[in-house]
Amino acid sequence: MLDVLLSIPILSYIFAPTSGASLSTSVNIIFFYMTWTSLVFSHPALELHVSGVLVIRVIFWLIPSLVFLLFDVGVPSLAAGVKHGGRSSLPTRDARKLGKMLGLAVLNILICLAFEAGTSTLYTMLFRKHIFKMNTTLPLPWTVFKHCAFILTAREVLNFYIHGYVLHGSSWLAKKHIAYAHANAGAPFSLQVFTDYPVAMVLHRFLPAFLPSVLIRTHLLTYFLVLIITTIEETLSMSGYTAVPGIVMSGITQRTAIHYASKGSSNYGAYGIMDWAHGTSQGRGILEDVRNEAEKHHVPEKSAAKVDEGSSVVQDGVDSLKQRLRSK
């Protein structure tokens, strides 16, 4: 099942031109149609739905997050140079703590899958059809574009109000969100995408994309594409890196780093449009404050700097002595 899902060339179909397609593109579309038709007829709708979501989470979040974490922990001196906030934004090197974070993230993903499967099952029982369109007729590229635009726009609105007014309000859930998602100082790292209190994580990461998709009952393939886009976006925006490809993605990553560095006092939306409209945007000045504060309290690094300074003085003395001996 996993091998078949991974073989679906969804992006090559969606972004293929509608006319004048090359032979290779036509072959890809035919292969796509045959594979998708085979999947629809040979697997239950719910199995195809849940398996696809799980594969997307593993490929576009779990694997990249572990690679980023290995880089941050393995070469911290190099990683600090490309992190918003410098060393203050590096993840802990405590294997036990990282293991707990990974376990919580995987648990939250499974909770979301269970919630999605339960909702889909209930919908099927009530309306005698799957929660998403599952027919073999593929959605047209223009339809895919319209549905994606609607879902992502609705996600921005829902994300802003849920994140800003519920998860950073005065409720018990807000306290849980702060304790779980904002436990570390500085910019986040990608493993933290799903390391939140389960209820908060469902509201913040799952519902804003799922509800609009259900509202218009989009095609399952379109929903998969939305999940791919949002999962890549969340993984990169939570990486904390200054070197992120693309001006838009780089700006989203910087805004996310500021949100975490300020303990959630600003930048609640995914893209910043709602924050701009509501006056909750905050600039990168907070990142400089975090860096300066980290430099004040990093005593071991100060000691290392002093050692380096002393070594340079000794080296200068040796060079000076060599010069004098040569002059004699």
Summary of the structure (lengths in Angstrom):
residues: 328
radius of gyration: 24.4
end to end distance: 81.0
largest distance: 99.0
contacts: 1017
relative contact order: 0.12
helix: 74%
strand: 1%
